[in-house]
């Protein structure tokens, strides 16, 4: 009894490793990078403008100087903490006012107006000026560089030149305001006096509060005068995780608020990348013309060529193409045996009637074998090849 050879369709361990090693390498790199970042950031790093951070863009240095001058500092990371800590003898510093929602800004405006204290807004733009400083609008931003006061504000004249830039401001006609450190005629620092001792200070950029810039020019002097004029300083670091940010926000405005936080340059850059990707796709999808048959530089055995082609089909999971090749070859071989011209070998209307007449009692379904659907898996494809071989043998021996 002859033992029939079977073909295994299960991938070997080497094939599994070859297919998955790229993903495993990327996953390993991500894990290593995450561990390294977690290790680096596990120390005293808290982020930009954080009074606990000793990083170059942290503000630990100015916080320590204020404490040495007798100023009590309260760190607030939510709106509730900031409004609760603010009173008549307080200075409220808001590091990123544009991060606040309209509801948060309105609530903060009410507290600030009734506190009779000072409010310092860092880098406030149009999203927050409309509510927190309605008489002021922002112009195009400018680079941070050393600038002279060019004003009569006492804190600015005592500090002298400082590193300022960022947002530039315009005040409405008739508004009581003092503008300092101008860039092209527009100030990057504006003080808006309010009733009694209340006032609001707009700083175009936060650089004078950074650890790595505090000892330059008059940065320390201006920072201490603006933030240390009251015995109590509330240092408010707004956050997107604050519950008050979503308390009164409609569900359909979440995307709009998020997009408002993205600089316009990033949006234009994303659009350009999308256009570039579309053009690249069109370029790669261009028609290259018909295939050209060339003589091979070396002679290959038919079995080697067949095996190599089969491996390529298997690697690409091209069972549809492999089944089509098998069926086409079978139809081409049996058509002359059935008396069907080669040009009609691939016509089911011509081939199947001739095959039924030749093999009226066959158990196989010729229509499914020769013109059926794509095999669902490799095992079905191998079974199709065996059945086509059996059909050919039956036609030849009938």
C-alpha positions in Angstrom: 0.0 0.0 0.0 1.4 3.4 -1.0 1.5 6.1 1.6 0.3 9.4 0.4 2.5 12.4 1.3 0.7 15.3 3.0 1.6 19.0 3.0 1.7 20.8 6.4 0.0 24.2 6.4 1.0 25.2 9.9 3.8 27.8 10.0 7.1 26.7 11.6 8.6 28.3 14.6 11.2 30.0 12.4 8.5 31.4 10.1 6.5 32.7 13.1 9.7 34.4 14.5 10.5 35.9 11.0 7.0 37.4 10.8 6.8 38.8 14.3 10.3 39.9 15.0 9.7 43.4 13.6 6.7 44.0 15.9 8.6 42.5 18.8 11.5 44.9 18.2 9.2 47.9 18.1 7.4 46.8 21.2 10.8 46.3 23.0 12.0 49.8 22.0 8.7 51.4 23.2 9.0 49.6 26.6 12.6 50.6 27.0 11.9 54.2 26.0 9.0 54.3 28.5 11.2 53.0 31.3 13.9 55.5 30.5 11.5 58.4 30.4 9.8 57.3 33.7 13.2 57.0 35.3 14.3 60.5 34.1 11.0 62.1 35.1 10.7 60.3 38.4 12.8 63.0 40.3 11.9 66.6 40.9 10.6 67.3 37.4 7.1 68.7 37.5 6.8 70.6 34.2 7.1 74.2 32.8 6.3 77.1 35.2 5.9 74.7 38.1 7.2 76.3 41.3 8.4 72.8 42.4 10.5 72.1 39.3 14.2 72.7 39.2 14.2 72.1 35.4 15.4 74.9 33.1 11.8 75.8 32.3 10.6 75.3 35.9 10.1 78.1 38.4 11.5 76.8 41.6 14.1 79.6 41.8 11.6 82.5 41.7 9.3 80.6 44.2 12.2 80.3 46.7 13.1 84.0 46.3 9.5 84.9 47.0 9.4 82.7 50.1 12.6 84.4 51.3 10.9 87.7 51.0 8.1 86.6 53.3 5.5 85.7 50.5 3.3 82.7 51.3 2.9 80.6 48.1 -0.1 78.3 47.5 0.0 76.0 44.6 -3.4 75.3 42.9 -4.0 72.8 40.1 -7.8 73.1 40.0 -10.1 76.1 39.6 -11.7 75.4 43.0 -8.4 75.5 44.8 -7.4 78.7 43.0 -10.7 80.6 43.8 -10.8 79.3 47.4 -7.2 80.5 48.1 -7.6 83.9 46.5 -8.5 86.8 48.9 -8.0 90.5 49.3 -4.3 90.2 50.1 -3.4 87.8 47.3 -1.8 87.8 43.9 -3.2 85.2 41.5 -0.8 83.9 38.9 -2.5 82.0 36.0 0.2 80.3 34.0 -1.9 79.2 30.9 -5.2 81.1 30.9 -6.0 80.0 27.3 -6.3 76.5 28.7 -9.4 77.5 30.6 -12.9 77.0 29.2 -15.4 79.9 28.9 -17.2 78.8 32.1 -13.9 78.6 34.0 -12.9 82.0 32.8 -16.2 83.6 33.8 -16.0 82.1 37.3 -12.4 83.2 37.6 -13.3 86.7 36.5 -16.0 87.0 39.2 -13.6 86.0 41.9 -10.8 88.3 40.7 -13.1 91.3 40.4 -14.2 90.9 44.0 -10.9 90.1 45.5 -9.2 93.5 45.4 -5.9 91.8 44.6 -3.6 91.4 41.6 -4.0 89.0 38.7 -1.1 88.0 36.5 -1.9 86.3 33.2 0.9 84.6 31.4 0.7 84.5 27.6 -3.0 85.3 27.5 -4.4 85.2 23.9 -7.7 85.8 22.3 -9.3 82.7 23.8 -9.0 84.1 27.3 -8.7 87.9 26.8 -12.3 88.3 25.8 -13.4 87.3 29.3 -10.5 88.0 31.6 -9.4 91.3 30.0 -12.2 92.4 27.6 -10.6 95.8 26.8 -7.5 94.2 25.4 -6.9 92.2 22.2 -3.8 90.3 21.1 -1.8 90.9 18.0 0.7 88.6 16.2 3.3 87.2 18.6 6.9 88.2 18.5 10.2 86.5 19.5 11.5 86.6 23.1 14.5 88.9 23.4 16.0 91.5 25.6 13.7 94.6 25.7 13.7 98.0 27.4 10.7 99.2 29.5 9.9 102.3 27.4 7.2 103.2 30.0 6.6 104.8 33.4 5.4 101.7 35.3 7.5 101.7 38.5 8.1 97.9 38.5 9.4 98.1 34.9 11.6 101.1 35.4 13.3 99.6 38.4 13.8 96.3 36.7 15.2 97.8 33.5 15.6 95.5 30.4 14.2 92.0 30.6 13.6 89.0 28.4 10.1 89.4 27.0 8.1 88.7 23.9 5.4 86.3 22.9 1.9 87.9 22.8 1.6 91.6 21.9 -1.4 93.5 23.1 -3.7 96.3 21.9 -5.9 98.2 24.3 -9.3 99.8 23.4 -9.4 103.6 23.1 -10.0 105.2 26.4 -8.8 102.2 28.4 -6.7 103.0 31.4 -3.6 100.9 30.8 0.2 101.0 31.1 2.1 99.2 28.3 5.8 98.3 28.6 8.5 96.4 26.7 7.1 97.2 23.2 7.8 95.3 20.0 7.0 97.2 16.9 5.0 99.7 18.9 2.9 97.1 20.7 3.6 96.3 24.4 4.4 92.7 25.6 3.5 93.7 29.2 0.3 95.6 30.1 -1.1 96.6 33.5 -4.8 97.3 33.7 -5.7 99.1 36.9 -9.1 98.2 38.5 -11.1 99.6 41.4 -9.3 100.2 44.7 -6.1 98.0 44.7 -7.3 95.6 42.1 -5.2 95.3 38.9 -4.5 92.8 36.1 -1.0 92.3 34.6 -0.6 90.7 31.1 2.8 89.1 30.4 3.3 88.2 26.8 5.7 85.3 27.6 6.7 83.4 30.8 10.5 83.6 30.2 11.3 85.9 33.2 10.0 83.1 35.5 12.1 80.3 34.1 15.0 79.0 36.2 17.5 79.4 33.4 16.6 83.0 32.7 15.9 84.4 36.2 19.5 85.6 36.7 19.7 87.4 33.4 19.1 91.2 32.9 16.3 92.5 35.2 14.2 89.3 35.0 14.4 88.5 38.7 13.6 92.1 39.7 10.5 92.3 37.5 9.3 88.8 38.5 9.6 89.6 42.3 7.9 93.0 41.9 4.9 91.6 40.0 4.4 88.5 42.1 5.6 89.7 45.5 3.5 92.9 45.9 1.1 91.1 48.1 1.8 88.8 51.1 0.1 85.8 49.5 0.7 84.3 46.0 -1.7 81.8 44.5 0.2 79.9 41.7 -2.5 78.4 39.5 -1.5 75.7 37.0 -4.6 75.0 34.8 -5.1 71.4 33.7 -7.3 69.6 31.3 -8.0 67.0 34.0 -9.8 69.6 36.2 -13.4 68.5 36.7 -14.6 72.1 36.3 -13.3 72.1 32.7 -16.1 69.7 31.7 -18.8 70.6 34.2 -20.7 72.9 32.0 -19.3 71.9 28.6 -21.6 70.4 26.0 -20.6 67.0 24.8 -20.3 68.1 21.1 -17.9 70.9 22.0 -15.1 68.7 23.3 -13.5 68.4 19.8 -13.8 72.1 19.2 -12.1 72.9 22.6 -9.3 70.4 21.8 -8.7 71.9 18.3 -8.6 75.4 19.7 -5.6 74.4 21.8 -3.6 73.3 18.7 -1.4 76.0 17.2 -2.5 76.9 13.6 1.0 75.9 12.3 0.4 72.3 13.4 -3.0 72.2 11.6 -1.4 73.6 8.3 1.4 71.1 8.7 -1.0 68.2 9.1 -2.9 69.4 5.9 0.4 69.5 4.0 1.4 66.0 5.2 -2.1 64.7 4.1 -1.6 66.2 0.6 1.9 64.8 0.4 0.6 61.3 1.4 -2.1 61.6 -1.3 0.4 62.5 -4.0 2.7 59.7 -2.9 -0.2 57.2 -3.1 -1.1 58.5 -6.6 2.5 58.2 -7.7 2.9 54.7 -6.4 -0.4 53.6 -7.9 0.5 54.8 -11.4 0.2 52.3 -14.3 3.5 50.8 -15.3 2.3 49.2 -18.5 2.1 45.5 -19.5 4.5 42.9 -18.3 7.5 42.1 -20.5 8.7 38.5 -20.8 12.4 38.1 -20.4 14.7 35.2 -20.7 16.2 34.1 -17.3 20.0 34.5 -17.0 20.2 30.9 -15.6 18.2 27.8 -16.2 15.8 26.8 -13.3 14.1 23.5 -12.9 10.4 23.7 -13.1 10.0 22.2 -9.6 12.1 24.9 -8.1 10.2 27.7 -9.9 6.9 26.2 -8.9 8.0 25.8 -5.3 9.4 29.4 -5.1 6.2 30.8 -6.6 4.1 28.8 -4.2 6.0 30.2 -1.3 5.5 33.8 -2.5 1.7 33.1 -2.8 1.7 31.7 0.7 3.7 34.6 2.2 1.2 37.1 0.6 -1.8 35.0 1.6 -2.8 35.1 -2.1 -5.0 32.0 -2.1 -7.3 33.7 -4.7 -4.4 34.0 -7.2 -3.0 30.5 -6.4 -6.4 28.9 -6.9 -6.9 30.9 -10.2 -3.6 29.6 -11.5 -4.4 26.0 -10.6 -7.8 26.1 -12.2 -6.6 27.9 -15.3 -3.9 25.2 -15.8 -6.4 22.4 -15.3 -8.9 23.9 -17.8 -6.1 24.4 -20.3 -4.9 20.8 -20.1 -8.3 19.0 -20.2 -9.9 21.2 -22.9 -8.1 19.5 -25.8 -8.9 16.1 -24.3 -12.6 17.0 -24.4 -12.5 18.4 -27.9 -12.9 22.0 -26.8 -10.8 24.6 -28.5 -8.2 26.4 -26.3 -9.9 29.7 -26.8 -13.0 28.3 -25.2 -11.2 26.4 -22.4 -12.1 29.1 -19.8 -15.8 29.4 -20.8 -18.0 27.4 -18.4 -20.7 27.3 -21.1 -18.5 25.4 -23.5 -16.2 23.4 -21.1 -18.7 22.0 -18.5 -21.2 20.4 -21.0 -18.3 18.6 -22.7 -16.9 17.5 -19.3 -20.3 16.2 -18.2 -20.7 14.2 -21.4 -17.3 12.7 -20.9 -17.8 11.9 -17.2 -21.5 11.5 -16.6 -21.1 9.5 -13.4 -18.3 11.5 -11.7 -18.8 12.2 -8.0 -17.0 15.5 -8.1 -18.7 18.8 -8.9 -16.8 20.0 -12.0 -18.4 23.5 -11.9 -17.1 24.1 -8.3 -13.7 22.6 -9.0 -13.0 24.5 -12.2 -15.0 27.8 -11.7 -15.7 27.8 -7.9 -15.0 30.4 -5.2 -11.7 31.3 -3.6 -10.6 28.7 -0.9 -11.1 30.0 2.6 -7.8 28.6 4.0 -4.6 26.8 3.0 -6.0 23.4 3.8 -8.9 24.0 1.4 -6.5 25.2 -1.3 -4.4 22.0 -1.0 -7.6 19.9 -1.2 -8.6 21.8 -4.3 -5.2 21.0 -5.9 -5.7 17.3 -5.1 -9.2 17.3 -6.5 -8.1 19.0 -9.7 -5.3 16.4 -10.2 -7.9 13.6 -9.7 -10.3 15.2 -12.2 -7.5 15.4 -14.8 -6.6 11.8 -14.3 -10.2 10.7 -14.6 -10.5 12.6 -17.9 -7.3 11.1 -19.3 -8.3 7.5 -18.4 -12.0 7.8 -19.4 
